[in-house]
Amino acid sequence: MNIDNFLEQLYDHGRSNDSSTSDRSAMMFNITPSTGVFLDLLVTELKPRRILELGTSNGYSTLWLARAADRIGSRVDTVDISPQKADLASDNLAKCGLQEAVSIHIGDCGEYLSRCDSDCYDLIFLDSDRTAYLKWVENLIRVIRFGLIVVDNATTHPQELFEFKKRLTGHFGLSVVTLPIGNGQMIVQRDR
């Protein structure tokens, strides 16, 4: 299967689905294609050994990460609370032959983080419940070995990320910059 064509179809399906329902749990909330290209570029250039995605949905963003991870011999762990969405993601990864590059975990993202070993991820992509990020911040910092943390929706929902960003910079002394890609990508890294 041509992955680019499949990604385009999956993105269009997600947009159509989201515009036809008001039930948030049924929405896909897919990243933009430009964000997908950006994630692919980051993975390709940074060559992280292990990648964590919090917020799988139907696997659209996971496919972008997995394709790049597969190219460089890396692995993606992705977490979503919805078994139905995890099944969709699993099917979509299988259709593209990328299921071996990804481990799908069903459950609460915060609980998953609390069980992770320290310093086990090189890149984290956050596209989940933005109101929970502040509660997760200590575990996010504990599990990443820096690397980058990339946070979606930084320009579309800046108020929801304000306290999280403040904690990252003020308490942890991390460098945070927002790039105008897709819905805005907040990039978190250690000062060099």
PLY file of the C-alpha trace (Angstrom):
ply
format ascii 1.0
element vertex 192
property float x
property float y
property float z
element edge 191
property int vertex1
property int vertex2
end_header
0.00 0.00 0.00
1.17 3.53 -0.78
1.46 5.08 2.68
1.22 8.67 1.42
-2.11 7.92 -0.29
-3.36 6.11 2.79
-2.37 9.01 5.06
-4.25 11.42 2.80
-7.37 9.23 2.87
-7.14 8.77 6.64
-6.77 12.52 7.20
-9.78 13.27 4.97
-11.82 10.60 6.77
-10.87 12.06 10.16
-11.91 15.58 9.13
-15.19 14.29 7.71
-15.84 12.25 10.84
-15.09 15.16 13.18
-17.33 17.58 11.29
-20.26 15.14 11.42
-20.36 14.57 15.19
-20.47 16.59 18.38
-19.48 13.58 20.50
-15.88 14.34 21.49
-15.16 10.68 22.26
-16.03 9.78 18.66
-13.78 12.48 17.15
-10.36 11.62 15.76
-8.67 14.99 16.41
-5.94 14.18 13.88
-2.85 16.33 13.56
-2.40 18.29 10.35
-0.42 16.81 7.45
2.24 19.51 7.94
2.64 18.36 11.56
3.03 14.79 10.28
5.79 15.87 7.89
7.45 17.74 10.76
7.34 14.65 13.02
8.76 12.50 10.23
11.60 15.00 9.78
12.33 15.13 13.53
12.50 11.36 13.84
14.63 11.03 10.72
17.10 13.69 11.85
17.24 13.02 15.60
17.23 9.23 15.29
15.61 8.57 18.67
15.83 4.96 19.81
12.47 5.03 21.59
9.53 7.32 20.91
6.46 7.82 23.09
3.18 9.15 21.74
0.46 10.06 24.22
-2.85 10.17 22.35
-3.10 7.56 19.59
-6.64 8.11 18.30
-7.03 6.33 14.95
-3.27 6.18 14.44
-2.86 9.03 11.95
0.02 10.67 13.84
1.28 7.24 14.84
1.69 6.32 11.17
3.88 9.39 10.58
6.04 8.49 13.58
6.11 4.77 12.75
7.14 5.23 9.13
10.13 7.34 10.17
10.92 5.04 13.12
10.84 2.00 10.83
13.29 3.68 8.45
15.84 4.26 11.22
15.25 1.06 13.19
13.50 2.74 16.11
10.36 1.88 18.11
7.19 3.79 19.01
5.06 3.24 22.11
1.65 4.87 21.79
-1.00 5.19 24.48
-4.74 5.87 24.25
-7.54 5.33 26.72
-10.04 4.21 24.07
-9.96 0.51 23.09
-12.00 1.35 19.97
-9.50 3.93 18.78
-6.60 1.62 19.61
-8.24 -1.02 17.39
-8.56 1.53 14.57
-4.91 2.48 14.97
-3.85 -1.15 14.97
-5.80 -1.82 11.76
-4.35 1.28 10.09
-0.79 0.37 11.06
-1.30 -3.17 9.73
-2.64 -1.84 6.42
0.62 0.08 6.01
2.84 -2.77 7.21
4.08 -0.73 10.18
2.63 -2.71 13.08
6.06 -4.11 14.01
7.43 -0.61 14.67
4.71 0.23 17.22
3.46 -1.06 20.55
-0.08 0.13 21.32
-0.99 0.51 24.98
-4.60 0.95 26.08
-5.10 2.93 29.26
-4.70 6.23 31.01
-1.64 8.13 29.76
-0.77 9.41 33.24
-0.85 5.91 34.69
1.28 4.63 31.82
3.87 7.35 32.47
3.97 6.55 36.18
4.93 2.93 35.38
7.69 3.81 32.89
11.36 3.46 33.72
13.35 6.68 34.05
15.23 7.96 30.99
13.61 5.48 28.62
12.39 7.76 25.79
14.31 10.05 23.45
11.28 11.79 21.89
7.79 12.32 23.28
4.83 13.56 21.24
1.94 14.89 23.34
-1.46 15.02 21.65
-3.82 14.00 24.42
-5.82 15.63 27.21
-4.08 19.01 27.48
-5.64 19.65 30.89
-3.70 16.65 32.26
-0.23 17.66 31.06
0.51 19.68 34.19
-0.29 16.60 36.34
2.03 14.50 34.18
4.94 16.94 34.03
7.20 15.30 36.64
6.84 11.89 35.01
7.33 13.34 31.53
10.63 14.84 32.63
11.58 11.63 34.46
11.04 9.34 31.45
12.71 11.44 28.76
16.44 11.43 28.32
16.35 14.61 26.15
15.63 14.45 23.32
12.64 16.57 22.71
9.08 16.80 23.89
6.75 17.99 21.13
3.31 19.26 22.15
0.56 19.69 19.55
-2.08 22.47 19.60
0.26 25.11 21.05
-1.23 27.96 19.00
-4.84 26.77 18.93
-5.06 26.17 22.71
-2.34 28.32 24.34
-4.33 28.99 27.50
-4.69 25.27 28.20
-0.91 24.92 27.96
0.05 28.09 29.84
0.61 26.57 33.31
2.30 23.51 31.82
4.71 25.71 29.87
5.32 27.87 32.94
6.21 24.77 34.99
8.57 23.47 32.30
10.47 26.75 32.10
10.24 27.98 35.69
10.61 24.82 37.75
12.60 22.60 35.39
14.54 25.34 33.57
13.75 23.89 30.16
13.79 25.80 26.90
10.39 26.07 25.22
9.66 27.45 21.76
6.48 27.32 19.70
6.68 26.73 15.97
3.81 27.77 13.67
3.42 24.32 12.13
-0.09 22.88 11.87
-1.94 23.79 15.07
1.32 24.96 16.64
4.09 22.74 17.97
5.60 23.49 21.38
9.14 22.18 21.41
10.63 21.44 24.83
14.36 20.81 25.27
17.18 21.30 27.69
19.27 24.42 27.20
22.48 23.47 25.49
0 1
1 2
2 3
3 4
4 5
5 6
6 7
7 8
8 9
9 10
10 11
11 12
12 13
13 14
14 15
15 16
16 17
17 18
18 19
19 20
20 21
21 22
22 23
23 24
24 25
25 26
26 27
27 28
28 29
29 30
30 31
31 32
32 33
33 34
34 35
35 36
36 37
37 38
38 39
39 40
40 41
41 42
42 43
43 44
44 45
45 46
46 47
47 48
48 49
49 50
50 51
51 52
52 53
53 54
54 55
55 56
56 57
57 58
58 59
59 60
60 61
61 62
62 63
63 64
64 65
65 66
66 67
67 68
68 69
69 70
70 71
71 72
72 73
73 74
74 75
75 76
76 77
77 78
78 79
79 80
80 81
81 82
82 83
83 84
84 85
85 86
86 87
87 88
88 89
89 90
90 91
91 92
92 93
93 94
94 95
95 96
96 97
97 98
98 99
99 100
100 101
101 102
102 103
103 104
104 105
105 106
106 107
107 108
108 109
109 110
110 111
111 112
112 113
113 114
114 115
115 116
116 117
117 118
118 119
119 120
120 121
121 122
122 123
123 124
124 125
125 126
126 127
127 128
128 129
129 130
130 131
131 132
132 133
133 134
134 135
135 136
136 137
137 138
138 139
139 140
140 141
141 142
142 143
143 144
144 145
145 146
146 147
147 148
148 149
149 150
150 151
151 152
152 153
153 154
154 155
155 156
156 157
157 158
158 159
159 160
160 161
161 162
162 163
163 164
164 165
165 166
166 167
167 168
168 169
169 170
170 171
171 172
172 173
173 174
174 175
175 176
176 177
177 178
178 179
179 180
180 181
181 182
182 183
183 184
184 185
185 186
186 187
187 188
188 189
189 190
190 191
